[in-house]
C-alpha cells in the first residue's frame, strides 16, 4: 500500500521549523513561524499562565471528559473577549461557542459545519493569505477562491479591487476576513474599510468568517476587536475563530474557540447541535488544559489585569523590533525603503523579498523566512538583529 507513495512537500511554515532545527549554523535565525521571542530569544510561559497552572494543579479534581463543545464558562469568557462584556450578541444568546483545539481547529470545525449546511459553498480568501487556509477548507470538502487584498507596489490594501470582487460573491458563500494583524502582510483594514466590507457582506448574504488569531497584538485587546464588531453590527450571522496561541503564549496547548452568531438564540442552539456532531466525528471533545488556563485567567479580575499587561508588553516589544529592524537595515547601507515595516501590525510583515532572495538568505546565512517573503517580526531580537540585517543587505546586493 505504501511502497509507491512519494513524499509530500514540507509545510510552508512548520516545514521551515523542521529544516531550521536541523541546520547546524550557530547563527541561524528562524523568522518563519509566528512565535513570539523575548529579548533573550526565548518563547516564555506567561507569568499569569504559570499562576493559573499552579491553581489548576492544586484544585483539579478530575480528568474526565469535557462536554463536546467545552465548558460553558470558557465559551462565555471567549464571547466576552471577542464582543465585549455587555454586547447584545453576548447577552441575547445569539452566540454559541465551542472550545476548539487552536484557531486551526476552530476553522476546520467551521468548514465541516458549512460543508454540511451548504455543500458546494466556496470560501473566499484574501490574496495573499495564511498558506494553511486553502488546505483547511478544501479538506472539509469546500471550494476556495480569492479576493484581491494587497498591492505589493504600494504596500497597502488594494481596497477598490477588493470591494469590487466582494460585490460579486454569491449569497451563501463564506468570506474569510483576518480580524486583525493580517497574516501574512501585517496590513489591516481601516475602520471605514471594515464598515464598507461589512455592508457588502450583509447586502449580498455572504457568511463572514473572522479568523481572529492575534487579538491584542495590533493596538490592544479591545481596539483589535473593532473589525469583528463592525461585521457583527451589520451581518446577522457570522463565525469567529479565536486562537489563544499567541495572546496567551499557549502555542502547544492548542487552544481556541469557534463562535457562531445566528439571528436568534433558537437558531444558534440548533446550529451548535450540528457543530457538536462535527466535533464528535473529528476529535470527540476538546483537550482541557489550555482552555482551563484561559478560563482561569479571564475569570479572575487580578489575573486578567496582569495578563492584559503581558499582552501589552509583547505587542510593544514587537513594535520596538519593527523600528529597530528598519533602523538596522539603514545602518547596513540598504537603500531600499523598508519604512513600511514599522507601520505594519502584528507578528508579520511582507518584506517584498523575492523567492530567490528568500532562498539565498536560507542557503547563505541560515535565515529562514516563508517563501512568500513573509517575515515574522516576533522572531527578531536585539541579539539576532545585526546578523539578520547584514544577511538581508548581502542578498539584496546580489540582486
Ligand atoms: C503562522 O502563520 O506562522 C502561525 O499561524 C503558525 C502556524 O500554524 O502556521
Boltz pocket constraint, residues with backbone or C-beta under 6 A from the ligand:
constraints:
  - pocket:
      binder: B
      contacts: [[A, 13], [A, 14], [A, 32], [A, 33], [A, 34], [A, 35], [A, 130], [A, 132], [A, 183]]
      max_distance: 6.0
